Every structure is written in C-alpha cells, then in structure tokens.
Amino acid sequence: MGFFDKLKKITTNLFSGFTEADEAFFEELEETLILADLGMNTALEAVEQLRTRVRKEKLHDQEEVKAALREILAEMISVSDTELALSTKPSVVLVIGVNGVGKTTSIGKLAYQLKGQGRRVLLCAADTFRAAAADQLEIWAQRAGCELIRQHEGADPGAVLFDALQAAKARGVDVVLCDTAGRLHNKSNLMAELSKLSKIIDRECPGAARETLLVLDATTGQNGLVQAKQFKEAAGLTGIILTKLDGTAKGGIVVAIARELGVPVKFAGVGEGIEDLKPFDAKEYVEAVI
C-alpha cells in the first residue's frame, strides 16, 4: 500500500462517467479541481494546459487524459528540491506554524525519521509560550529516541535555542529541530522573533545548513494558503509540512501552495502514527488523487 493510498481521489466520479474530453468535461473538471482546493487560478491553468494537450496530441482514451492531467499537476507541484538541506553538522531546522496544526507532532515524527537514517537528532523546545508545549515535545523526543533541550515555561526562546546549539556542537549532533511559538503574530512581531533566532544560529553555527518549515493543516484548505502567504512574507520559507491529508477531499491544496507560493511541500502526514509522516513525492501524490 502506497503512502498516499489513504487520500481521497478527487476526480473519481468525473472519470467514472468519462466519455470524451469535450467542453462539458473540461468545465466539470474545472469545478472539481476548484472544490478540491487547487484554487481558481491554478485550476483554470491546469485545465487550460490539459485542453491544449488533448487537442494537440489528439487524446481520446480515458487513461491518456488521466495521464496527461497527472503530468500537468506533478509539474506544477515540482517547484524546487523537496530534500532537506542537512549538509552541515549541525544543521538547523526551524519549524513554525499556528497552534493546532500538528506542529509538535510533526517535529516528533520528523525526528524519528531522521534518526532512522542514522542521524543524531536534538530537539529544541523554543515554544515557551504555550502551556505544556515542552512537555508534549519531551514525550515525542522519548518516542523517537532523541535528545531534548528545554527550559521553564515563559523562558526566552532565544536562550533555549542558544543552549540547544551549544549542546549540539558539544555532542556531535547532526540535526537540531527547533519548535517555535505557535501563534500567528502580526508580521513585525513574527519577523522580530524569527530574526532573533536566525541571528543566534548565525553567531553560534556560522554557515550551518538551515531550513524553515511551515506546518499546515490540509483540512483548512484555502485558509491554510492565506496563512502560508503571511508566514512566507514575514519569515521566508524553504518548505511546507502538510498534515491531515488523509482527512480531507481537498488535497489539491498541495498544488495551490506550490503554484502560488513557489514553496515545495517537503513532507506530508496521512495518519496519527509515528511513521505517518513521509517525504513528499509529487508523482506518487498525483497517482493517488487522480
């Protein structure tokens, strides 16, 4: 069973009644893709590309049209490398996002995955504002078999990160995964906080490979896209972790994020288990949803 087999197919009914790729088919496809949260512009562009290919290549068979649609969507998703930049020791991954999207859980699952690759991973509990955030991260650190640096609730996030980086250098850690406050700040506050963390990384680990990953809940659809735009403007993003993909028929949000933001989805979550977060594969994804 493939990783994305839990996803709901967004074009099942459309292709089950397929007779030919006529204008009625294209109009219905547009509506289906918009309802699946590709977004208006992305859906219209995808259908226009498909219309052109069908006409140019004289596609008539259902499987030929499906294959063409898969190729178009996969190309839209593939905006840049989905591999994590982990070339230095330590490398630092900042994980950001609003409360309730599965941020801390995703960090734990990512830690488990990286440890399974033979890397030494250190978790940094720099979300010091939410009650019990560090306790939750500690539970995940234990599950993943990774180390954790934390301080008391309300501590300065920069101080926690400083401690984590010092520990990482002393212990020969490969990757520091840093949990950050899960509040949707106004842009100036968010920028100031992340800028402070960034300066600490620059000072303590100059030249370290870095990632800034935004965790989004797939079930929030277009609202998630608005969130992502705000975070990208304020913080700059290198990738997205998309959670709860198994609980929604709106998996098209993957395409909208890549197309409208130019930011790749690097990981996807399709379940509650510690192994239910995997590197995102565009080809496997479109096979599952089309």
Secondary structure as GFF3:
##gff-version 3
##sequence-region A 1 290
A	DSSP	three_ten_helix	3	6	.	.	.	ID=ss1
A	DSSP	alpha_helix	12	16	.	.	.	ID=ss2
A	DSSP	alpha_helix	23	35	.	.	.	ID=ss3
A	DSSP	alpha_helix	40	57	.	.	.	ID=ss4
A	DSSP	alpha_helix	62	77	.	.	.	ID=ss5
A	DSSP	beta_strand	91	96	.	.	.	ID=ss6
A	DSSP	alpha_helix	103	116	.	.	.	ID=ss7
A	DSSP	beta_strand	121	125	.	.	.	ID=ss8
A	DSSP	alpha_helix	133	144	.	.	.	ID=ss9
A	DSSP	beta_strand	147	149	.	.	.	ID=ss10
A	DSSP	alpha_helix	157	171	.	.	.	ID=ss11
A	DSSP	beta_strand	175	179	.	.	.	ID=ss12
A	DSSP	alpha_helix	187	204	.	.	.	ID=ss13
A	DSSP	beta_strand	210	217	.	.	.	ID=ss14
A	DSSP	three_ten_helix	218	220	.	.	.	ID=ss15
A	DSSP	alpha_helix	222	235	.	.	.	ID=ss16
A	DSSP	beta_strand	239	243	.	.	.	ID=ss17
A	DSSP	three_ten_helix	245	247	.	.	.	ID=ss18
A	DSSP	alpha_helix	253	261	.	.	.	ID=ss19
A	DSSP	beta_strand	265	269	.	.	.	ID=ss20
A	DSSP	beta_strand	277	279	.	.	.	ID=ss21
A	DSSP	alpha_helix	282	289	.	.	.	ID=ss22
###
